[in-house]
Amino acid sequence: MRIASLSDFLLQRIDRGGKAGTPRKAVNRQIYQVIREAILDQSLPAGLQLPSSRYLALELGVSRNTVTYAYDQLLAEGFLESRMGAGTFVADTEPERIAAAATPDRAGATPERDAGQRIHTGLSARGSQLVGLAGVGETQWGAFMPGVPDVTQFPNRIWSRLQNKYWRRSRADLLTYSCGGGYLPLREAIADYLRVARSVNCDASQILITTGIHQSIDLVARMVCDHGDHAWVEDPCYWGTRSVLRSVGVHTVAIPVDGEGMQLPLEDSRHPPRLIVATPSHQYPLGMVMSLARRRALLEYAAAHKAWIVEDDYDSEFRYGSRPIASLQGLDAHDRVLYLGTFSKTLFPGLRIGYLVVPGTLAESFATGLSELYRCGHTYTQAILTDFMTEGHFASHIRRMRLVYAERLRLLREAISFHFGDRIILTGGEAGLHLALGLPDHCDDIALCHAAGKEGIVVRPLSRYYLRPETARRGLMLGYGSVPDERIRPAFDILASVIKAHWPEWQAQAGRGVPALEPALG
Amino acid sequence: MRIASLSDFLLQRIDRGGKAGTPRKAVNRQIYQVIREAILDQSLPAGLQLPSSRYLALELGVSRNTVTYAYDQLLAEGFLESRMGAGTFVADTEPERIAAAATPDRAGATPERDAGQRIHTGLSARGSQLVGLAGVGETQWGAFMPGVPDVTQFPNRIWSRLQNKYWRRSRADLLTYSCGGGYLPLREAIADYLRVARSVNCDASQILITTGIHQSIDLVARMVCDHGDHAWVEDPCYWGTRSVLRSVGVHTVAIPVDGEGMQLPLEDSRHPPRLIVATPSHQYPLGMVMSLARRRALLEYAAAHKAWIVEDDYDSEFRYGSRPIASLQGLDAHDRVLYLGTFSKTLFPGLRIGYLVVPGTLAESFATGLSELYRCGHTYTQAILTDFMTEGHFASHIRRMRLVYAERLRLLREAISFHFGDRIILTGGEAGLHLALGLPDHCDDIALCHAAGKEGIVVRPLSRYYLRPETARRGLMLGYGSVPDERIRPAFDILASVIKAHWPEWQAQAGRGVPALEPALG
């Protein structure tokens, strides 16, 4: 699609708020993002001249600063280029986009190259990229926010009782800075849990208590990667992984996934990565399980090339109808796996407690690095969590929630089936807290999510999780964990009508079946 | 001093534990650190051949792996070099050490250069440097741990009451992920506080809630600095500042301090820094206040060169006997200051809540960066803290603790005076929670602290806070905040005898006065 009028194109896609309950993004960021997407999908082709910021501001009815901010960001990141006396043009980024798998992805390639232009915004090139490509949403609750458990079912009273026990008397060791890998009794409780529930080979000395997956990845990236090192990440992957890695100078190399998980380009050993980040138990966001053959190949490759593997095991406590998948770490005979987990999904995200299991040889260095970089604390919370685990509340909360989520998944599937029959492909529904719902390639999933947001439905576009825009599949990430049973059908009814409105063939082809995404998502 | 026998030298300095109550560092790290210090102070001169790891292990009575680990780290960092077939030698690092002010300091200069050697430890060059130069201690409580408030005086009951109020009913918004800059009512309470107490110009939209000074500096470094950018830091400075900056690829340039604070090399504008980190209200660790002339010069320099200033205002709530010093941020007419504060000193460190105040133009980007990088939460704790502040408990706790700390400072000064009269120079005692006690240049403050540790006294060597070892002054950092009144004198009595034992002239010159550190520390 070529865009005839940039201002019309923007007017259709920019939300200037007004509607209650829909927190909006700042208009300057929206302009930035819409133009960026349009450049990436070539709706705005290289060489096209953009209207002046003054003209565009008038057309959009916004202040000129708002437009200038967006233009400056895009200039700083190399999406636009300014030609002296002539105006602002879409830059030619095509050659870089052709370089595909096993080369650093476009956006992460050279954060420094535009350092000269960063004066515009006051941010560094990496800061500007971080904001421009941010994956975090401005809403963190509601149907169908993915990746969020039902925090209203958390056993407050039990937690509160344990909390009061610790607060009754002051214990200096729980209130001051922590050091080493965290509160030892908690590390012991986690090691016990992981050995049994996830077949992780570890003892307490290998466990580090972090504030969650982000801090764990950040620590790993700084401890084992230098600036310019390559990390293989699944494509699509979790936005946090790529943002954290890039912000510490690690180049993310997009590795495609298929039905067996990450498709390692094992024949290419010219540029072995320093790090390989994978979600073997439940690929994020698509949900497939990495096959045993792939697991073995991955472990062998890492051992042979001295690469470290990060196993992000973010939500595999919740698996419905099939046996839990054992961890990759448990298979590893060469101590190459760094295993990541979190209590964000099993208890509540605001707790900010996660853990990192490292090989014994790295344990002491990682513990020092953790204290040195983050100056940790929260030991009183770690003590409460220890009791929560050792008294059995953790295990029983997981058991209870597994039933709750299984029922919600059933209700959501039923709602989807009611509206779309089998004409829509779902993946990821064997475990976790979300489903990925596939849409045809020409469906604009970003516009769809935007429209859904206006109806009060939080939903994330699948294409945003891809590193290489040219291979991005369209679809929706639907979280069901936090949606009360009785809210699932009504919320999906609203979403279904938005989906149908953004699916041009829907009306025409109704009853005939719509081309689906089997090969890519299966 | 030349070292005759490396094994004897190490045996004298390595603690293999055994004594109760003195947590010890792993022997491999101790060996690493002792050798590193000796190379830096030239006790082990360049070109000297080291004993083989097998021989040294035998002499020390440790496993060979223990020695190999230390050697490998030192090789990876370039302190040692391995000559094929000949053995291991002290590397010639002299030329780099001569480059002084306004050039990146030695250790931070080129973290990548040894990337080829990092296979030894499995760590990256930056990870290895982080561990090798770690400033964090393994003990965080006890006389005279610096930088720690008396957490036993925290009003538990009030906190517990507020906590129970929030835990009684589940509020999903407090338990899930947070987004933006943190809990808005807390940002408002902090803005109100800072405007009045610290003369900071701000409103709530400019406040970002972080987990403390470390996260604040980390966010700033990634948002406004790229890899290879220069940051000016005071020399001496807080170890956390330099470790965090280096770990994200920012070169730390050591700027000396004198009685007026940071001595800006303003005439040198060939390499303006991207960032200038200062502690204007209470220089860390020496304690002087930056003069107004210097403040103005710093602000002008930053405005002219588009540098960002980080004002680390870590403990200026506690100022005794003189008026509080207004913030540098409040003087700034050009929006170049990023202001950092924390509740670690005013409430308790384990709380992990700090704040960052940024210019309005950066606020939105920083809020996005904060959520994107760290995936924040802890909103329930932020809500409790809000009530604690708005109900007046925060202000009254500070008032009460100011009296407590003033009395402890008096007791500590009295104890020092009893043992040393006026023959020892003290600085930093007008504010905060610690004193810096100066020692003659040939006193080995590291060995002294080590010996004090064996007597159960936690104390930190001043020389460790310097970036340029050749200018490091010797002394002790004495925290008095967390030491009960009645414990101060007995603890200092023990420390005094350790000091005297490490001060060769003490006995000889007793009564005549010992050369002091006036110019450097004053």
Interface residues (C-beta under 8 A of the other chain):
Chain A: A26 R29 P111 E112 A115 R118 I119 T121 G122 L123 S124 A125 R126 G127 S128 L130 V131 A134 G135 V136 G137 E138 T139 Q140 W141 V148 V151 T152 F154 N156 W159 S160 Q163 N164 W167 R168 R169 S170 A172 D173 L174 L175 T176 Y177 S178 C179 G180 T211 G212 I213 H214 Q215 D218 R222 M223 V224 C225 D226 H227 G228 D229 W239 G240 S243 V244 S247 V248 G249 R274 K306 W308 S344 F348 P349 G350 L351 R352 T361 L362 E364 S365 T368 G369 S371 E372 L373 Y374 R375 C376 G377 H378 T379 Y380 S482
Chain B: A26 R29 P111 E112 A115 R118 I119 T121 G122 L123 S124 A125 R126 G127 S128 L130 V131 A134 G135 V136 G137 E138 T139 Q140 W141 V148 V151 T152 F154 N156 W159 S160 Q163 N164 W167 R168 R169 S170 A172 D173 L174 L175 T176 Y177 S178 C179 G180 T211 G212 I213 H214 Q215 D218 R222 M223 V224 C225 D226 H227 G228 D229 W239 G240 S243 V244 S247 V248 G249 R274 K306 W308 S344 F348 P349 G350 L351 R352 T361 L362 E364 S365 T368 G369 S371 E372 L373 Y374 R375 C376 G377 H378 T379 Y380 S482
